[in-house]
């Protein structure tokens, strides 16, 4: 098991749900997301690269996702 998976587990201790997708060979960002699509379901999700520092208030994401779904003038079904 990798260090990140050992440290974060399934995310429940942080109020999150974390699912891991292991790549046999590096797929880069878009390839990795495409490979993991079957794990994502229909709910909004966030992709955070692990090799960049990000000082963002992630607790704001659910409200932002809801706003994008309900306030989309361009796509009635959401963004």
N, C-alpha and C positions, 0 to 999 in steps of 0.2 A: 504494500500500500504506500502511496506517495505521501510526502510530508504534509502537503496541503489537505489531502483527504483525511489524514490522521488528525490534524489540528481542527478542521472544520466539521468533519463528519457529515451528517445529513443536513446540517444547518439549524436544526430544531432548537439548539441552545441559544441561538441568536434570533429566533422568531422568523427564520427563513427556511426555504426548502431548497436544498442543493442536490443536484443530480450531476454525476460525472460521466463524461464521454471520453473513453480512451482511444487514442489514435495509434494505429500501427506505425504509420509514418506521418511526418509533419504535414498538415493540410493547410497551414496558414489560417488567418482569421475567417475568411468567408467559407473556406472548405470545411473548417472545423464546425462552424455553425450549421452548414448544410448537412454535415454528417450527423449532427445531434438533433436535427429537427423532430425526429420521432419521439424524443424525450420531452419536448416542449409543450405539447398540447395546444389548446386554443387560448389560454390566458396570456396577457402581456408578460414579457420577460425582459430581463436586463442582461446585457453582455458586457462584462468588464474584463479587459485584458489584464493578465497577471504581471506583465512586465512593465507597467506604467504606474507611476504614483498618481493617485486620484484622491483629492480632498473634496469630496462631494457629499452632501447630506442625502444618502440613499433612502432615508425614511420618507423623502418627498416623492419618490418614484411612483407609488400607487396612485396618489392624487394626480400626478402629471399624466399617467397612463389613462386614467378616467377622463381627464380633461381632453386628451387627444381623441378619445373615442367619441365623446359627446359633442365636441365643438368643431368637428371636421366639416367645413363647408365644401371641401373639394371631393371628399369621399364619404358618402353617407354611412357606409359600414365601418368607418374609422380609418386611422392611419396605420 
